[in-house]
């Protein structure tokens, strides 16, 4: 498996955000990294109002 194809600056920022060592991040399988990024985005997203959630489920 080859290392992720991301810039060094991006790798450093991601490692800090995900709280993982840089080397571990660079050798992390892409599907696991995407899952961790989705969790991070979900936790950083502002909570939605109940009306917005209902509108999205109806569409």
Residue, then its C-alpha position, 0 to 999 in steps of 0.5 A: x500500500x502506498x502512502x496517501x497522496x496529500x501535501x505535507x502541510x495537509x498531512x500535518x494539519x490532519x494529524x493534529x486534528x485527528x490526534x494521530x501520529x503523522x507516520x500513522x496518518x500517512x500509512x492509514x488506509x484511505x477508507x479509514x481516513x475518510x471515515x475519521x474525517x466524516x466523524x470529525x466533520x459531524x462533531x464539528x458541525x453546528x447542531x441543526x434545528x429540528x425543523x431542518x432535520x425534518x425537511x431533509x428526511x422528507x426530501 
